[in-house]
Amino acid sequence: MDTEHIRAVLTWMKTTDLVEAVYKKSGVGFALSTTDAPAAIAGAGMPASRFVPVASENVGVFQWAEPGKARRAEEGVEVAAGDALAVIVSGSGAAKRVKAPCAGRIAKIFADAGEAVEYGRPLFLLEPRP
């Protein structure tokens, strides 16, 4: 599959509410993810989600906090915009914080300590608060 076909699939994905697509056939394939999907499909009659997804921006190992710090993220806990929810530790040992994009309540957690995560993998769902 050439890059023009992949680009066409990515362009199409941006017109849907898909955030990830994986294709593999005869050992050849690709995985695409996007966070540019619209909140709702125009004219589809479906409401926009009340949740804000928080996805991994790095590849590495998911940890609840930096060494020596307490875990803050639990389902049902209120967080402020910018609060550190977890960290992703890369192969080089660098830890990148996963931050809350908005104030709200942690509605769902999709990862646990020690799990390998890829770029774009959903980690949390937040229910925003005004």
C-alpha positions as CSV (number, residue, x, y, z in Angstrom):
1,M,0.0,0.0,0.0
2,D,1.5,3.3,-1.0
3,T,1.4,6.6,1.0
4,E,-1.3,8.1,-1.2
5,H,-3.7,5.3,-0.2
6,I,-2.9,5.8,3.5
7,R,-3.3,9.6,3.1
8,A,-6.7,9.0,1.6
9,V,-7.7,6.8,4.5
10,L,-6.5,9.4,7.0
11,T,-8.4,12.2,5.2
12,W,-11.5,10.1,5.3
13,M,-11.0,9.3,9.0
14,K,-11.1,13.0,9.8
15,T,-14.6,13.2,8.4
16,T,-15.8,10.5,10.9
17,D,-15.8,10.1,14.6
18,L,-13.1,7.3,14.3
19,V,-10.0,8.0,16.3
20,E,-8.0,4.9,15.2
21,A,-7.9,2.5,12.2
22,V,-5.8,-0.6,11.8
23,Y,-5.4,-2.6,8.6
24,K,-3.3,-5.7,8.0
25,K,-3.4,-8.2,5.1
26,S,-0.8,-10.8,4.2
27,G,1.7,-9.3,6.7
28,V,1.4,-5.8,5.3
29,G,-0.6,-3.1,7.0
30,F,-0.8,0.2,8.9
31,A,-2.3,1.8,11.9
32,L,-3.6,5.4,11.9
33,S,-4.9,7.5,14.7
34,T,-6.2,11.1,14.8
35,T,-7.5,13.5,17.4
36,D,-8.8,15.9,14.8
37,A,-12.2,14.0,14.4
38,P,-15.2,16.3,14.7
39,A,-17.2,16.1,18.0
40,A,-20.4,15.0,16.1
41,I,-21.2,14.1,12.5
42,A,-23.3,16.9,10.9
43,G,-26.8,15.8,10.3
44,A,-26.4,12.4,11.9
45,G,-28.8,13.3,14.7
46,M,-26.4,11.9,17.4
47,P,-25.4,14.2,20.3
48,A,-21.8,15.2,20.9
49,S,-20.1,13.2,23.6
50,R,-20.1,14.7,27.0
51,F,-16.7,13.1,27.7
52,V,-13.3,14.4,26.8
53,P,-10.8,11.6,25.9
54,V,-7.2,11.8,27.2
55,A,-4.9,9.8,24.9
56,S,-1.2,9.0,25.2
57,E,1.0,11.5,23.4
58,N,4.0,9.1,23.7
59,V,5.1,5.5,23.4
60,G,6.3,3.8,26.6
61,V,5.1,2.3,29.8
62,F,2.1,3.7,31.7
63,Q,2.8,4.6,35.4
64,W,0.4,6.2,37.8
65,A,2.9,8.8,39.0
66,E,6.6,9.8,39.0
67,P,8.7,7.8,41.5
68,G,8.0,9.0,45.0
69,K,4.7,10.7,44.2
70,A,1.3,9.5,45.1
71,R,-1.3,8.3,42.6
72,R,-3.9,11.0,41.9
73,A,-6.1,9.5,39.2
74,E,-9.0,7.4,40.3
75,E,-12.4,7.0,38.7
76,G,-14.8,9.6,40.2
77,V,-12.0,12.0,41.3
78,E,-12.2,15.7,40.4
79,V,-9.2,17.1,38.6
80,A,-8.2,20.6,37.5
81,A,-7.0,21.5,34.0
82,G,-3.3,20.7,33.8
83,D,-3.3,18.2,36.7
84,A,-0.9,15.3,36.1
85,L,-3.0,12.1,35.8
86,A,-0.2,9.7,35.0
87,V,3.2,9.4,33.3
88,I,4.5,7.6,30.3
89,V,8.1,6.3,30.7
90,S,10.0,5.9,27.5
91,G,12.7,3.4,26.7
92,S,15.3,6.1,27.6
93,G,13.8,6.4,31.0
94,A,12.3,9.9,30.4
95,A,8.9,10.4,32.0
96,K,6.3,12.5,30.2
97,R,3.3,13.6,32.2
98,V,-0.2,12.9,31.0
99,K,-2.2,16.0,31.9
100,A,-5.9,16.7,32.2
101,P,-6.9,18.9,29.3
102,C,-9.8,20.4,31.3
103,A,-11.3,20.5,34.7
104,G,-13.7,17.7,35.4
105,R,-14.3,14.3,36.9
106,I,-12.4,11.1,35.8
107,A,-15.2,9.0,34.4
108,K,-13.2,6.0,33.1
109,I,-9.6,4.7,33.2
110,F,-8.4,2.5,30.4
111,A,-4.8,1.7,31.4
112,D,-3.0,0.3,34.4
113,A,0.6,0.6,35.8
114,G,3.2,-1.3,33.8
115,E,1.2,-1.5,30.6
116,A,2.9,-0.6,27.3
117,V,1.0,2.2,25.5
118,E,1.3,3.6,22.0
119,Y,0.8,7.1,20.7
120,G,-2.9,7.8,20.6
121,R,-4.1,5.1,22.9
122,P,-7.0,6.2,25.1
123,L,-6.0,6.4,28.7
124,F,-8.9,8.3,30.4
125,L,-12.3,9.8,29.8
126,L,-13.0,13.1,31.6
127,E,-16.5,14.5,32.2
128,P,-15.8,18.3,32.0
129,R,-16.9,20.7,34.7
130,P,-17.7,24.4,34.0
